[in-house]
Amino acid sequence: MAHTKSALKDIRKSRQARDVNRQTEGSMKTAMKKFIARTDAAGADEAYRKAVKLVDKAAHKNVIHRNAASRRKGQLDRKLSALKSAGGAK
């Protein structure tokens, strides 16, 4: 256990940061899963925008690396394109 006041404060701060980071990453993953589960092109646009916004926010807060954010946004882009092309073919 920490002995100094500053070490105790560092422990408190790191726990608070961990909680915020977990919440940010969890909401991002949930939004991505909700978008990926979509099968209709009509409602997918709104889910896509929300997911991309949360991915960007997580990258901005350094919860995920910016390259990881770019990769995830690319995955979402491919899914959206597939939905739109399948919706247009019907």
Secondary structure, 3 states (H helix, E strand, C coil): CCCCHHHHHHHHHHHHHHHHHHHHHHHHHHHHHHHHCCCCHHHHHHHHHHHHHHHHHHHHCCCCCHHHHHHHHHHHHHHHHHHHHHHHHC
